[in-house]
Amino acid sequence: MLRLAVLSGLFTGSLLCAQSGGILMGEVRDASSAPMARAKVWAQSLDTGIVSEVQANEAGVYTMAGLRPGAYLVYTEFAGFERAKSRIDVEPDGRARLDFVLVPSQNRQTIDVTAEPPAIQTESGALTNIIGEHELQRLPVQGRNALEMALLLPGITGDVGSDEAGIFQDVPTAGAGLSIAGGRAGSSAILADGANATSIGIGRATVTFSPDTIQEFQVITSTFSARYGVSGGGVVNTVSRAGGNQIRGSVFWYHRNPAFHARQFGRLSPNRQRRQEFGLTIGGPVRIPKLYNGKRRTFFFASIEPKWYFDELDIYTRFPTIEERNGDFRNSWVAPASAVR
């Protein structure tokens, strides 16, 4: 089995960013609550350095859409007033609000707004849970299927399923067994970077990610927007990683050998599964020597995760003895892992 992902933020206006990007909104006013019409507002990503800029309207209201999830420094300025700055985290497909109050300038300086954004989301009634990169990189995940993380959140039960076909299972069923907020298994919407990735047949994920390729993992459990469409339980949105201004990567190797397996209860022989798994990720700015430097503008991220595994299944059938055929079951008990008669 070979898992290959090449997911990048090659252009700031790319389709993936537009689908899973968050929205930042707010008001710019002075100390007397008068609106600062046409105030300049811009947000700089702390991950990539990319700057998005808008201008407030006549009522001092600004809206900045299509922001890739992550941390931002947000600035605003108006002629004759001090520049203000604040830090905010933008969630995937979320709405964040940040208001500014400007004061007249005495001399050129910047005012840092250190107040935290309100804990209560006032722009949307959706109940959203986020699992960030910190948890994704440090918590163990069965089979390296990031959908397992959903079971850590409240209101989510069921069986995640597998993104690999087993001996008797020809079709992977990743996510098909999740029940979100009491909804039936297989009735939730599964998104990949904001795009629909839900199988019509059995409600499974058609695109899955390993933890190394995910920036954030979002689950919406209730009162979500009607634009999500066919969800009967909740919404699972996986946001893939993108490159930054520095070249960074990771590598891992996993090996499982039958020589170290223990015999399970009721089996004659140990598990014969043999597994080799290798993973490599790399991301950074796009650079073409003497032609182009993509720092703060163009990035790449690539991941490859091949798997090789061998497995077998023992099936035993016991036939009735002569005594049992004659109705004598006094010697019918068979000890676990004993020879089959």
Secondary structure, DSSP 8 states (H G I E B T S, - for coil): -EEEEE----STT-HHHHHH-EEEEEEEEETT--B-TT-EEEEEETTT--EEEEE--TTSEEEEEEE-SEEEEEEEE-TTB-EEEEEEEE-TT-EEE--EEE-B-SSS-EEEE-----SS--S---EEEEE-HHHHHHS--GGG-GGGGGGGSTTEEEE---SS--SS--S--TTTEEEETT--TT-SEEEETTEE-B-TTT--BSS---GGGEEEEEEEEES--GGG-S-SS-EEEEEE----SS-EEEEEEEEE-GGG----TT-SS----EEEEEEEEEEEE-EETTTEE-TTT-EEEEEEEEEEEE-----------HHHHTT--TT----TT----
